[in-house]
Amino acid sequence: MSKKFHISISTENFDGSVKDYSNRLNAKPEVVVPGRYALWRTEILNFSISCKPGQKAGMVRHIGFEDGAAEKFVEEQDINGIIWEYFSEAEQKREIKEHFGV
C-alpha cells in the first residue's frame, strides 16, 4: 500500500488558493467544501487547505501521512507542537464527511 505525505495549511482567500494550488499540483481538488476546505491527492502528496475565521493565511495546520495500512485515524503532537496525523484514505473520507457532511 502506498504512503503519501500530508500537509494542511490555512488560507484566507479560498477561491484564489484553490486556483493557485490546482495549477501548482496540476490537478483539481478531489474534495471541495466551498469557502471552507479543499483536498488534493497526487501520487506522492495529500494536500489540503482550510479557511476558518481568525486563522492566519499560510500557516501549517498539521502534517502527517496518508497510509493505506493505517487501521485508524491517529493524531499526535511532536516536540515542536506540530500536530501529526496518520490515516488511511478511507479514514480521511470518514473524517471529512463527519466535519463537513461531504
Secondary structure, DSSP 8 states (H G I E B T S, - for coil): --EEEEEEEE-S-HHHHHHHHHHHHTS--SEEETTTEEEEE-SSEEEEEE--TT--TT-EEEEEEEETT--S-EEEE-TTS-EEEEE-HHHHHHHHHHHH--
